[in-house]
Amino acid sequence: HRRSTVPRADGKRELREKDCWDKLAYSWPKWKKAMYLASIAGIQISMNFNTSVYPSAVNPISEHFGVSTQKARIGQMIYLVAYSFGCELWAPWSEEFGRWPILQLSLFFINIWQIPASVAPNFATIIVCRGLGGLSTAGGSVTLGLVADLYEPETQHWPLLFVVLSSTIGTSIGGVIGGPIEHYLTWQWNFWIQLIFGVAVQAVHFFMPESRSTILIDREAKRRRETGEDPNVYGPNELKTPRISLKEAGKIWLRPFEMFIREPIVLFLSLLSGFSDALIFTFLEAFAITFPDNFNFGTLQVAWAFIPINASYFFTYFLYWPWFWRDEHLRKKNGLDSMSPERRLKPLLLLALFEPIGLFGFAWTCMGPPQTHWIAPMIFSFLVGLANFAIYYSSVDYMIAAYGPYSASATGGNAFARDFLAGIAAMYATPLYTNLSETRPSELATTILACLSCVGIVPIYIFYWKGPQIRNASKF
């Protein structure tokens, strides 16, 4: 990127990243990056909290409107399925118009749809508002893009790990907070609390700067023209004709789905990641069956049963640190290109095993007294949480390293699978945990999930050893 001294036929010159590096988000001071990341983490927790707190409103809504509990769960399913398409719809626009306006718009719509849901005169209103709320959510795909705005590829793993932490905490904190809401408040408060949380994070983000490089270069070029410093310089978007072509947008929008279907790495890692996320949403329903039936837990105690899963995310977050330090040391010693992308999967070779271990353990310790104490299934649910975090982080990290410029589309496929499969889980979890057997439904259901997870983690080992050959055959 030398300074682009060759002007176009009309005398306009394009300003490049290298010409105004000090104006870009990469060169922000550490405190500014930390502040920005914290606001993004808040948004991510809020968006995912909206998905995970709804199950605690299922029983009250079912009683209030006289619908079956299975019907009431449609509100959970439709939100997550709409979210899986929503976050793909928003992502390309955040690269065109900048992150700030897109996140503000997304949060604005999410918050607006909470209001009719909380004063809903009938059940259909809730379903419609949940669906629109899900479509309005510009979740993981935009927040992962933000990390790329602030950090160069070789230092991205620290902030990426932090964003993954906020995303996973959002999906499990709903279980802890939902219990007290159901116990002490009416179902309307389920939506009011989502709204209060959403407005708070939107207000904080309102004061945050723009971070998308192309937008910042446009602004700098405009400033240089106005001050007369360089009257012929223009930003990349100012030189694009047409500014936005719908054909381009359609291409970008379809690419995550194309990669999801055509790239084995994206397909299998996304399915595994989605399966792990669906497990947590299955637990949101299953804990409310297993613990009251087998351990005589009340509503609040079921909520506290989610604490080990939340704890496991923090534990795994810190577990990655020594690994990062070692990698940084090896990079300094052997040079930046010394590591293949497959190395990003290495921690997963061990940590992914905790998913089947945790599920088998949970299945065979959830009988309740006198055979087992309640702490046993909670310890095993901790292991499932640990594996879920590791699978999410390492699969995204590997895709970013493997696909370079197309990594946004690859991780888009991952986000799609996570939300879509979690949405479907809302519908099958309760039948799965009630209908399989008269005497031991929870044990059988969890054993089936454990067997599925044994199949799900196999691709990790194949990609670790055969990844380079698979990537060489890719068109991306």
C-alpha positions in Angstrom: 0.0 0.0 0.0 2.2 2.8 -1.2 0.6 6.2 -1.3 -1.6 6.0 -4.4 0.0 8.7 -6.4 -1.6 7.5 -9.7 -4.7 9.6 -10.0 -7.7 8.4 -12.0 -8.7 10.0 -15.4 -10.8 12.6 -13.5 -7.9 13.5 -11.2 -9.4 11.9 -8.1 -7.0 9.8 -5.9 -8.1 7.2 -3.4 -7.0 7.4 0.2 -5.6 4.1 1.5 -5.4 2.6 5.0 -1.7 3.1 5.1 -2.0 6.8 4.3 -4.1 7.6 7.3 -3.3 4.7 9.7 -3.4 7.1 12.8 -7.0 7.9 12.1 -8.2 4.2 12.0 -9.5 2.1 14.9 -6.3 0.0 14.8 -4.4 2.8 16.3 -6.8 3.7 19.1 -5.2 3.7 22.5 -5.8 0.6 24.7 -8.3 2.3 27.0 -10.5 3.3 24.0 -10.4 -0.2 22.6 -11.3 -1.7 26.0 -14.2 0.8 26.5 -15.5 0.0 23.0 -15.2 -3.8 23.5 -17.0 -3.5 26.8 -20.0 -1.7 25.1 -20.1 -4.4 22.4 -20.0 -7.1 25.1 -23.0 -5.4 26.7 -24.9 -5.5 23.4 -24.0 -9.1 22.8 -25.1 -10.2 26.3 -28.4 -8.2 25.9 -29.2 -9.7 22.5 -28.6 -13.2 23.7 -30.3 -12.6 27.0 -33.5 -11.9 25.0 -33.2 -15.4 23.6 -32.6 -17.2 26.8 -34.9 -15.5 29.3 -38.1 -16.3 27.4 -38.4 -20.0 28.6 -39.2 -18.8 32.1 -42.3 -17.0 30.7 -43.6 -20.1 29.0 -45.8 -21.4 31.9 -47.2 -18.0 32.9 -48.0 -17.1 29.2 -49.6 -20.5 28.7 -51.8 -20.0 31.8 -52.7 -16.4 30.9 -53.7 -17.0 27.3 -55.0 -20.6 27.8 -52.6 -22.1 25.2 -50.6 -25.3 25.7 -47.0 -24.9 27.0 -45.7 -26.4 23.7 -47.6 -23.7 21.8 -46.2 -21.0 24.1 -42.7 -22.2 23.2 -43.2 -21.1 19.6 -42.2 -17.6 21.0 -38.8 -19.0 21.8 -38.4 -21.0 18.6 -39.4 -18.2 16.2 -37.1 -15.6 17.9 -34.0 -17.8 17.4 -34.9 -19.0 13.9 -35.5 -15.3 12.9 -32.3 -14.3 14.6 -30.3 -16.8 12.6 -31.5 -15.1 9.3 -31.5 -11.6 10.9 -27.8 -11.6 11.8 -26.9 -12.6 8.2 -29.2 -9.9 6.8 -27.6 -7.1 8.8 -23.9 -8.1 8.4 -23.1 -6.8 4.9 -24.8 -3.5 5.6 -22.5 -2.9 8.6 -19.6 -3.1 6.2 -21.2 -0.6 3.8 -22.6 2.0 6.2 -20.5 1.4 9.3 -21.0 -0.5 12.5 -22.5 2.4 14.6 -25.7 3.1 12.6 -26.4 -0.6 12.0 -26.1 -1.5 15.7 -28.1 1.5 16.7 -30.9 0.6 14.2 -30.8 -3.0 15.2 -31.1 -2.2 18.9 -33.8 0.4 18.3 -36.0 -2.2 16.5 -35.3 -4.9 19.1 -36.4 -2.5 21.8 -39.5 -1.3 19.9 -40.8 -4.9 19.5 -40.5 -5.6 23.2 -43.3 -3.0 23.9 -46.2 -4.6 22.1 -45.1 -8.0 23.4 -45.3 -6.8 27.0 -48.8 -5.4 26.6 -50.0 -8.2 24.2 -53.8 -8.6 24.3 -53.5 -12.0 22.7 -51.0 -14.8 22.1 -50.5 -14.1 18.4 -49.2 -10.6 19.2 -46.4 -12.2 21.2 -45.4 -14.5 18.4 -45.3 -11.7 15.8 -43.3 -9.4 18.1 -40.8 -12.2 18.9 -40.4 -13.0 15.2 -39.8 -9.4 14.3 -37.5 -8.9 17.3 -35.4 -11.9 16.1 -35.2 -10.5 12.6 -34.1 -7.1 14.0 -31.1 -8.7 15.8 -27.7 -8.0 14.2 -26.0 -10.4 16.6 -22.7 -12.2 16.4 -21.8 -11.5 12.7 -21.6 -7.8 13.3 -19.8 -8.0 16.7 -17.2 -10.4 15.3 -16.6 -8.0 12.4 -15.9 -5.3 15.0 -13.0 -7.2 16.3 -11.5 -7.1 12.9 -11.9 -3.3 12.8 -9.8 -2.9 16.0 -7.1 -5.5 15.9 -4.7 -6.9 13.3 -5.1 -10.7 12.6 -2.1 -11.6 14.8 -3.6 -10.0 17.9 -7.3 -10.8 17.3 -7.5 -13.8 19.6 -7.7 -11.8 22.9 -10.7 -9.6 22.0 -12.3 -12.5 20.1 -12.2 -14.6 23.2 -13.8 -11.8 25.1 -16.6 -11.4 22.6 -17.3 -15.2 22.7 -17.4 -14.9 26.5 -20.1 -12.2 26.3 -22.0 -14.2 23.7 -22.1 -17.4 25.7 -22.8 -15.6 29.0 -25.8 -14.0 27.4 -27.4 -17.4 26.5 -27.0 -18.9 30.0 -27.6 -15.8 32.2 -31.2 -15.9 31.1 -31.7 -19.2 32.9 -30.4 -17.6 36.2 -32.4 -14.3 35.9 -35.5 -16.0 34.4 -36.2 -18.0 37.6 -36.6 -15.0 39.9 -38.7 -13.1 37.2 -41.1 -16.1 37.0 -41.2 -16.5 40.8 -41.7 -12.9 41.9 -43.1 -11.0 38.8 -45.8 -11.4 36.2 -45.0 -12.6 32.6 -45.1 -9.0 31.3 -41.9 -8.3 33.2 -40.1 -10.9 31.2 -40.3 -8.4 28.3 -40.0 -5.2 30.3 -36.7 -6.4 31.7 -35.4 -7.3 28.2 -36.4 -3.8 27.2 -34.7 -2.1 30.2 -31.5 -4.0 29.5 -31.8 -3.3 25.7 -32.3 0.5 26.2 -29.3 0.6 28.7 -26.9 -1.0 26.3 -28.2 1.1 23.3 -27.6 4.3 25.4 -24.1 3.3 26.2 -23.3 2.4 22.6 -24.8 5.7 21.4 -21.7 7.5 22.7 -19.2 5.1 21.1 -17.2 6.0 18.0 -17.4 4.4 14.5 -14.8 1.7 13.9 -15.3 0.5 10.3 -12.1 1.4 8.4 -13.7 2.4 5.1 -16.0 4.9 6.8 -13.1 6.4 8.8 -11.1 6.8 5.6 -14.0 8.5 3.9 -14.2 11.0 6.8 -10.5 11.7 6.7 -10.5 12.2 2.9 -13.4 14.6 3.3 -11.5 16.5 6.1 -8.4 16.8 3.9 -10.4 18.2 1.0 -12.2 20.7 3.2 -9.0 22.0 4.9 -7.3 22.2 1.4 -4.6 19.8 2.6 -5.2 17.5 -0.4 -8.1 18.7 -2.6 -8.1 15.6 -4.9 -8.2 12.8 -2.3 -11.3 10.7 -1.9 -12.4 7.7 0.3 -13.1 4.2 -1.0 -16.9 4.6 -0.8 -16.9 8.0 -2.4 -15.3 6.5 -5.5 -17.6 3.6 -5.8 -20.2 3.8 -8.6 -22.9 2.9 -7.9 -22.4 3.4 -4.1 -24.5 0.2 -3.4 -25.4 -2.3 -6.0 -28.1 -4.7 -5.0 -26.4 -7.5 -7.0 -23.3 -7.1 -4.8 -25.4 -7.0 -1.6 -27.2 -10.2 -2.7 -23.9 -11.9 -3.4 -22.5 -11.0 0.0 -25.8 -12.0 1.7 -25.8 -15.4 0.0 -22.2 -16.2 0.5 -22.5 -17.5 4.1 -25.1 -19.9 3.0 -23.1 -21.0 0.0 -20.0 -21.6 2.2 -22.2 -23.4 4.8 -23.3 -25.9 2.1 -20.1 -26.2 0.0 -17.3 -26.0 2.5 -16.9 -29.1 4.7 -14.9 -27.2 7.3 -17.7 -24.6 7.6 -20.5 -27.2 7.5 -19.2 -29.6 10.1 -17.8 -27.1 12.5 -20.9 -25.0 12.3 -23.1 -28.0 12.9 -21.0 -29.0 15.9 -21.1 -25.4 17.2 -24.8 -25.3 16.6 -25.4 -28.6 18.4 -23.4 -27.4 21.4 -25.4 -24.2 21.6 -28.7 -26.1 21.2 -27.6 -28.2 24.2 -27.6 -25.1 26.4 -31.1 -24.2 25.1 -32.2 -27.8 25.7 -31.0 -27.5 29.3 -33.0 -24.3 29.7 -36.1 -26.5 29.2 -34.7 -29.8 30.6 -33.5 -28.4 34.0 -37.1 -27.3 34.6 -38.2 -31.0 34.2 -35.2 -33.0 35.6 -34.5 -31.0 38.8 -38.1 -30.6 40.0 -39.0 -34.2 39.2 -35.9 -35.9 40.5 -34.6 -33.5 43.2 -37.8 -31.6 44.2 -36.3 -28.3 43.2 -38.5 -25.1 43.1 -38.5 -22.4 40.4 -35.6 -20.5 42.1 -33.5 -23.6 42.7 -33.8 -24.5 39.0 -32.5 -21.0 38.2 -29.5 -21.5 40.5 -28.8 -24.8 38.7 -27.6 -22.6 35.8 -24.8 -21.0 37.8 -22.3 -23.9 37.1 -22.8 -23.3 33.3 -22.1 -19.6 33.7 -19.1 -20.4 35.9 -17.7 -22.8 33.3 -17.6 -20.0 30.7 -15.4 -17.8 32.9 -13.3 -20.8 33.8 -12.7 -21.7 30.1 -12.0 -18.0 29.2 -9.1 -18.0 31.6 -8.1 -21.5 30.6 -7.2 -20.2 27.1 -4.8 -17.6 28.4 -1.7 -19.8 28.9 -2.3 -21.2 25.5 -2.2 -17.7 24.0 1.0 -16.8 25.8 2.7 -19.9 24.5 1.5 -19.2 20.9 2.8 -15.6 21.1 6.1 -16.8 22.4 6.4 -19.3 19.5 5.4 -16.7 17.0 8.1 -14.3 18.2 10.6 -17.1 18.0 9.7 -18.6 14.6 8.0 -15.8 12.8 4.4 -15.0 12.0 3.9 -17.6 9.3 5.3 -20.5 11.3 1.9 -21.7 12.4 -0.8 -23.3 10.3 -4.4 -22.4 10.9 -4.9 -26.0 12.2 -3.0 -25.2 15.3 -6.0 -23.2 16.4 -7.9 -26.4 16.8 -5.3 -28.0 19.1 -6.9 -27.0 22.5 -10.2 -28.4 21.1 -8.7 -31.9 20.7 -8.9 -32.2 24.4 -11.6 -29.8 25.5 -14.3 -31.1 23.0 -14.1 -34.5 24.7 -15.8 -32.9 27.8 -19.0 -32.6 25.8 -19.8 -36.3 25.6 -18.2 -36.8 29.1 -20.4 -34.2 30.6 -23.6 -35.5 28.9 -23.0 -39.1 29.8 -22.2 -38.0 33.3 -25.3 -35.8 33.6 -27.4 -38.7 32.2 -26.2 -41.2 34.8 -26.3 -38.9 37.8 -29.6 -37.2 37.4 -31.8 -39.9 39.1 -32.0 -37.9 42.3 -31.9 -39.2 45.9 -31.2 -41.8 47.3 -28.9 -42.8 44.3 -27.3 -39.3 43.6 -26.8 -35.9 45.1 -27.8 -32.8 43.1 -24.2 -31.6 42.9 -23.2 -34.4 40.6 -25.3 -33.5 37.5 -24.3 -29.8 38.1 -20.6 -30.8 37.9 -21.2 -32.5 34.6 -23.3 -29.6 33.3 -20.2 -27.5 34.1 -18.2 -29.7 31.7 -20.8 -29.3 29.0 -20.5 -25.5 29.3 -16.7 -25.7 29.2 -16.9 -27.8 25.9 -19.5 -25.4 24.4 -17.3 -22.4 25.0 -14.2 -24.1 23.6 -16.1 -25.4 20.5 -17.5 -21.9 19.8 -14.3 -20.0 20.2 -11.9 -22.5 18.5 -14.1 -23.1 15.5 -14.6 -19.4 14.9 -10.8 -18.8 15.5 -9.9 -21.6 13.0 -12.3 -20.3 10.3 -10.9 -16.8 10.6 -7.4 -18.1 10.1 -8.4 -20.5 7.4 -10.5 -18.3 5.2 -8.8 -14.9 5.5 -10.9 -12.3 3.5 -13.9 -14.6 3.4 -13.8 -15.3 7.2 -16.8 -13.0 7.8 -18.9 -15.3 5.6 -17.5 -18.5 7.2 -18.3 -17.3 10.7 -21.7 -16.1 9.4 -22.4 -19.7 8.6 -21.4 -20.6 12.2 -23.7 -18.0 13.7 -26.5 -19.1 11.5 -26.2 -22.8 12.6 -26.0 -21.8 16.3 -29.1 -19.7 16.3 -31.1 -22.0 14.0 -30.4 -25.2 15.8 -31.0 -23.5 19.2 -34.4 -22.4 18.0 -35.4 -25.9 16.9 -34.2 -27.1 20.3 -37.0 -25.0 21.9 -39.6 -27.3 20.3 -38.0 -30.7 20.9 -36.4 -30.4 24.3 -39.5 -30.9 26.5 -41.0 -33.8 24.5 -37.5 -35.4 24.5 -37.3 -35.1 28.2 -40.8 -36.3 29.0 -41.8 -38.9 26.4 -38.9 -41.4 26.1 -39.7 -43.5 29.1 -42.2 -43.8 32.0 -39.5 -44.2 34.7 -36.2 -42.6 33.5 -37.0 -40.0 30.8 -34.2 -37.5 31.7 -31.5 -40.2 31.8 -32.5 -41.7 28.4 -32.8 -38.3 26.7 -29.4 -37.1 27.9 -27.8 -40.4 26.9 -29.1 -39.9 23.3 -27.7 -36.4 23.2 -24.4 -37.8 24.5 -24.2 -40.4 21.7 -24.9 -37.6 19.2 -22.1 -35.5 20.6 -19.7 -38.4 20.1 -20.5 -38.3 16.4 -20.4 -34.4 16.3 -16.8 -34.0 17.6 -15.2 -36.5 15.1 -14.7 -33.8 12.4 -12.4 -31.8 14.7 -9.9 -34.6 14.6 -10.2 -35.0 10.8 -9.7 -31.3 10.2 -6.8 -31.1 12.6 -4.8 -33.7 10.6 -6.3 -33.3 7.1 -7.1 -29.6 7.2 -4.5 -28.4 4.7 -5.7 -30.8 2.0 -9.3 -29.9 2.5 -8.5 -26.2 2.4 -6.5 -26.6 -0.8 -9.6 -28.0 -2.6 -11.7 -25.0 -1.6 -12.7 -22.3 -4.0 -12.5 -19.6 -1.3 
